[in-house]
């Protein structure tokens, strides 16, 4: 059934037309809402206003963005208890509503096939400041009637696709939804950050995918492209005996995270900065991956 949907840009999937889908999705959303966490709705906005209220440029480090400053500077709505910002490249949002050159999707929902890094700002009970929460989440965008206005619907813990599956049959166990990621996408979420991070913050985003406290994890502080280029170097033997591993040509900065206490979702980690070589396993890209010859799918070890 999903295969019958119209073809769209590789970055997004056309989910459903607004007028016909709301009648069908309404009861299903009502039934699944308790299982799927908080669904965040924002109002339709002009493109310029949408970007002002929700976009975070990657020209700044993610950790440099602070909710108190953003909520004051961006003129975000003050009548809600939370607000969501999206940290990504400009063009990844700009192209969401584009069907092809100068032709836009109108009055449709579009589900981004890749998770975005987001910053959620929750208003403190005294309403004098904001509490911050960062994670990776799937986002559904709504393109307005004229193709210019946008709205985002953020499904905080599970992709909207799970809700749509209920239209055609039983919903899969919620813990199984990670299968919608490619192995390379899951590698990037687990191991690639452009700059040093706080383990307690970043591991929260990783653990949301598995619903468990991961005991140990390492973040490589480099771009996904640079890490992928390691796949083009000479093969080395992996720890499991396979021959699809490759060692980085130089040392990179890393943050090593070791679980110290807590149970999900309150996992506590010790941060250890490292400067080492890494060895990764690589495979051919899957649909939805960057068009590289090989992509990283597993961090084998650091040395």
C-alpha positions in Angstrom: 0.0 0.0 0.0 2.8 2.4 0.9 4.4 1.7 -2.5 1.4 3.3 -4.2 2.2 6.7 -2.9 3.4 9.2 -5.6 7.2 9.5 -6.1 8.8 12.5 -4.5 12.2 13.9 -3.7 14.5 11.5 -2.0 14.6 13.6 1.2 10.9 13.5 1.9 7.9 11.2 1.4 4.4 12.5 0.6 2.2 11.1 3.4 -1.3 12.1 2.6 -3.6 14.9 1.4 -5.0 16.9 4.2 -8.7 16.9 3.3 -9.1 13.2 2.9 -6.6 12.0 5.5 -7.9 13.9 8.6 -11.2 11.9 8.5 -9.3 8.6 8.5 -6.4 9.5 10.8 -8.5 11.2 13.4 -9.7 8.1 15.3 -6.4 6.4 14.8 -4.4 9.3 16.2 -6.8 9.4 19.2 -6.2 5.7 19.9 -2.4 5.8 19.4 -1.7 9.1 21.1 -1.1 7.7 24.6 1.5 5.3 23.1 3.4 7.8 20.9 4.3 10.6 23.2 3.6 14.2 22.6 2.6 15.4 19.1 3.5 19.0 18.8 1.5 21.2 16.5 2.4 24.7 15.3 0.4 27.2 13.4 0.7 27.8 9.6 3.4 30.4 9.0 4.9 32.1 6.0 8.1 30.6 4.9 10.1 33.5 6.3 8.3 33.4 9.6 8.6 29.6 9.8 12.4 29.8 9.4 12.6 32.6 12.0 10.7 30.7 14.6 12.0 27.1 14.0 15.4 27.1 12.2 18.8 26.9 13.8 21.8 27.4 11.4 24.6 24.9 11.4 27.1 27.7 11.1 26.9 27.8 15.0 27.7 24.8 17.2 24.5 23.2 18.5 25.6 23.6 22.1 25.9 27.4 21.6 22.1 27.8 21.2 20.3 28.6 24.4 16.6 28.5 24.8 16.3 31.7 26.9 18.1 33.7 24.2 16.3 32.0 21.3 12.8 32.5 22.7 13.5 36.2 23.3 15.3 36.9 20.0 13.1 34.9 17.6 9.7 36.2 18.8 8.5 32.6 19.4 4.9 32.3 20.7 4.7 32.8 24.4 1.3 31.2 24.9 2.5 27.6 24.8 4.6 25.7 27.3 7.2 24.5 24.7 8.7 25.4 21.4 10.8 23.4 18.9 13.8 24.5 16.9 15.3 22.4 14.0 19.1 22.2 13.6 20.0 21.4 10.0 21.2 22.8 6.7 18.9 25.5 5.3 18.2 23.7 2.0 16.9 20.6 3.8 13.9 22.5 5.0 13.7 24.8 2.0 13.1 21.9 -0.3 10.5 20.2 1.8 7.5 21.6 0.0 9.1 21.6 -3.5 7.7 19.0 -5.9 10.1 20.2 -8.7 11.4 23.5 -9.9 8.9 26.3 -9.0 6.2 23.7 -8.4 5.2 23.2 -4.7 3.1 20.7 -2.8 -0.1 22.3 -1.7 -2.2 21.4 1.3 -0.3 18.1 1.9 1.6 16.5 4.8 5.1 15.5 4.1 7.1 13.2 6.4 10.9 13.8 6.4 12.5 10.4 6.0 15.5 11.3 8.1 15.5 12.4 11.8 16.4 16.0 12.5 18.4 17.2 15.4 16.0 19.4 17.5 16.1 21.7 20.5 12.9 21.8 22.6 12.4 24.7 25.0 10.1 24.0 27.8 8.8 26.9 29.9 9.7 26.7 33.6 6.9 26.7 36.1 7.8 30.2 37.2 7.6 31.4 33.5 10.9 33.2 33.9 13.1 30.9 31.8 13.2 27.7 29.7 14.4 24.2 30.2 16.3 22.6 27.3 16.0 19.2 25.8 17.8 18.0 22.7 17.2 14.9 20.6 16.8 13.4 17.2 13.2 13.2 16.0 11.1 12.6 12.9 9.1 15.6 11.8 6.0 15.9 9.7 5.7 19.1 7.8 2.4 20.6 6.5 2.6 22.6 3.3 -0.1 25.2 3.0 -2.7 25.8 0.3 -0.5 28.2 -1.6 2.6 26.0 -1.2 4.3 28.8 0.7 3.1 28.5 4.3 4.4 25.7 6.4 3.7 24.0 9.7 5.6 21.3 11.6 4.1 18.4 13.5 6.8 16.8 15.6 6.2 13.3 16.8 8.5 13.4 19.8 9.4 9.7 20.1 8.1 7.7 17.1 7.8 8.5 13.4 4.5 9.3 11.9 4.8 6.3 9.6 3.9 4.0 12.5 0.6 5.8 12.8 -0.1 5.4 9.1 0.6 1.7 9.3 -2.5 1.4 11.3 -4.5 2.2 8.2 -3.4 -1.1 6.6 -3.0 -3.5 9.4 -1.8 -4.0 13.0 0.7 -1.5 14.3 4.1 -3.0 14.9 5.6 -3.0 18.4 6.8 0.5 19.1 10.2 -0.7 20.1 10.7 -2.0 16.5 10.4 1.4 14.7 14.2 1.9 14.4 14.0 -0.4 11.3 13.0 2.6 9.3 16.5 3.9 9.6 19.3 2.7 7.3 22.4 1.3 9.0 24.3 4.4 7.9 21.7 6.7 9.4 21.8 4.8 12.7 25.6 5.0 12.6 25.5 8.8 12.2 22.9 9.2 15.0 25.0 7.1 17.4 28.5 8.2 16.5 28.9 11.4 14.5 28.9 14.9 16.1 30.8 17.8 14.6 32.0 19.2 18.0 32.4 18.0 21.6 29.2 17.1 23.4 27.8 16.3 26.8 27.2 12.6 27.1 24.1 13.0 29.3 22.6 15.2 26.6 23.6 13.4 23.4 23.0 9.9 24.8 19.5 10.8 25.7 18.8 11.2 21.9 20.5 7.9 21.2 18.7 6.0 23.9 15.3 7.3 22.8 15.6 5.0 19.8 16.2 1.8 21.8 14.4 2.7 25.0 17.4 1.5 27.0 20.5 3.0 28.6 23.4 2.1 26.2 26.3 1.1 28.4 29.1 2.6 26.2 29.2 4.8 23.2 31.8 7.0 21.3 31.1 10.1 19.4 33.5 11.1 16.6 33.9 14.8 16.2 34.0 15.1 12.4 31.6 15.4 9.5 29.7 12.3 8.2 31.4 12.9 4.8 34.9 12.8 6.3 34.1 9.7 8.3 32.6 8.1 5.1 35.8 8.9 3.2 37.6 6.5 5.5 35.6 3.7 3.7 37.7 4.3 0.6 41.0 3.4 2.4 42.6 0.0 2.5 40.6 -2.8 4.2 41.6 -4.1 7.6 40.2 -7.0 9.5 37.2 -6.3 11.8 37.0 -7.7 15.4 34.4 -10.2 14.1 36.8 -11.5 11.4 35.0 -9.7 8.5 37.2 -7.8 6.0 35.1 -4.7 5.5 36.7 -2.4 8.1 38.9 0.6 7.5 41.1 2.7 9.7 41.0 6.5 9.7 44.1 8.2 8.2 44.5 10.4 11.2 43.4 10.8 14.8 40.2 12.7 15.5 38.7 14.2 18.6 36.1 12.0 20.3 33.9 12.0 23.3 33.7 8.6 25.0 30.5 8.0 27.1 30.3 5.4 29.8 27.1 4.6 31.7 27.6 5.3 35.5 24.0 5.0 36.9 20.3 5.4 36.2 17.6 3.6 34.3 16.0 4.8 31.1 15.2 7.6 30.5 17.4 9.0 33.3 20.7 7.6 32.2 23.8 9.2 33.6 27.2 9.1 31.8 30.8 9.9 32.4 32.5 12.0 29.7 36.0 11.2 28.5 37.7 13.2 25.8 39.8 11.2 23.4 42.1 11.9 20.5 42.5 8.6 18.6 42.2 6.7 15.3 39.0 4.9 14.6 38.1 1.8 12.7 34.7 1.5 11.0 32.9 -1.2 9.0 31.5 0.0 5.7 28.8 -1.3 3.3 27.2 -0.1 0.1 24.6 2.7 0.7 21.0 1.8 1.1 18.1 3.8 -0.3 18.0 7.1 1.5 21.7 7.2 2.2 24.1 9.8 0.6 25.3 8.8 -2.9 28.7 7.6 -1.7 30.4 4.4 -2.9 30.6 3.1 0.6 29.0 4.3 3.9 30.0 3.6 7.5 27.6 1.2 9.3 29.5 0.2 12.5 32.2 1.7 14.8 34.4 -1.3 15.3 37.0 0.2 17.7 39.2 3.2 18.5 42.9 2.9 18.9 
